[in-house]
């Protein structure tokens, strides 16, 4: 059988592999029930759904021709920018507070896109900060430091 859409086929295969990895790795923990979920419940369900979605995409790529050429070269720069942004968030959360960590994460991760402009980044960052504050601090009452430690004195 010939692959008619290589991009979708390999994306589907990647989804299947990642989904099965998480679903199988989660089996080391207790599954629980839908009413009382254990630590394996959520990754097993999501991993299974991701694997099913990947299989659907891969099989569809065998039948439907997208008219595309070869798969583009993978760009590691944008991936690195997003990963560095997430690591910066984790490293800055406790000493600098939630607001500074979120702004740093958004700023660093936006370097991965050549299309992102400052006039688009600022409202997105403000909206994300307000949404995270509303959900996690005010809504759920989590005790995450919001501002840098020196401002709390």
JOGIVEN-V628783 format. One line per field, one symbol per residue. psi: psi as a letter, one per 40 degrees, with the letter a starting at -180 (. if undefined). Layout:
# JOGIVEN-V628783
psi: ???
This chain:
# JOGIVEN-V628783
psi: hhhdgddddddddddddddddddddeeeihdaiddghieedddddddddddddddddddddddhheeiaihihhhddddddddddddddddedddeiddddddddddddeeeheehideddddddddddddddddddddefighhdiideee.
